[in-house]
């Protein structure tokens, strides 16, 4: 059976981008047709300036939201990364396979490093090695497919390269994974800056729809989305990025093709209104279930505990084998 692994980083509240680009598909498709693991990758949240209590709170919230989005512990494994030591163990081994040039070429590293320096901070070494830890997350489980948004493609490519290199140098230990993306919604843009990705840690709050935003907040954010100066409604990512983003969000919510949908609209106002309502309806059941789960913390604890136990059992033999292959003693 196809093995799927994907993760989400608790650096902020989950967004509509996370949902449309990744989480919805994990729940609707991946968990039903594959042997899937979904992970709150809390160790990745320490790569930039962080508050320990907030990371713990956001990890819990992310895990609860994954369950609220429909991940079913009977069908897939849901866990928190730091509860499974194999990720860190394998990451070090892969650091001995990756090169520093490879790590420095990562677009997200370059962008985030500039941002940290602009804020007057220093860049943590873990920000550079982050994609290697991500490769460890993926390779530890013999993953075939990694369902992610567009922004993670380069990181999954690195995981592929490291798997191939390790296997060639030290003997067959890893499956070579590939990234998969949703047809629509793989890159949801910030509503106020439609040429930048809608990211959970960005500063432009009004341009980000969070999964736990109240319906009226969602409506306000979408009605105030920056559009373009033209009048006709067409789908053109380059010339009309704001409009294209709204059409893509609507298409992702309702199914269909953004280009075809554009033909149904004569005004920006009508498009915004329909998009806002579609998003409100999309989030309604997730928010309802989230509230129920918050009232039952013992259930969430139990899911995460048994998820971590299961994940450990799956990762351990492969990581031990990689240790032995590279010259360490294990097990
Ligand atoms: P993260 O936490 O930034 O995002 C989680 C998932 O959401 C997708 N995503 C988006 N998709 C569409 N539009 C957007 N605006 C948008 N923003 C985020 C991301 O592509 C991702 O699929 N490095 C990863 C976490 C990670 C991981 C892994 C993923 C760590 N280890 C192993 C897969 C496998 C990250 O920062 O995702």
Boltz pocket constraint, residues with backbone or C-beta under 6 A from the ligand:
constraints:
  - pocket:
      binder: B
      contacts: [[A, 5], [A, 6], [A, 7], [A, 8], [A, 9], [A, 10], [A, 16], [A, 17], [A, 18], [A, 19], [A, 20], [A, 21], [A, 22], [A, 23], [A, 41], [A, 44], [A, 133], [A, 134], [A, 135], [A, 137], [A, 138], [A, 146], [A, 147], [A, 148], [A, 149], [A, 150], [A, 151], [A, 152], [A, 155], [A, 185], [A, 186], [A, 187], [A, 188], [A, 189], [A, 197], [A, 198], [A, 199], [A, 200]]
      max_distance: 6.0
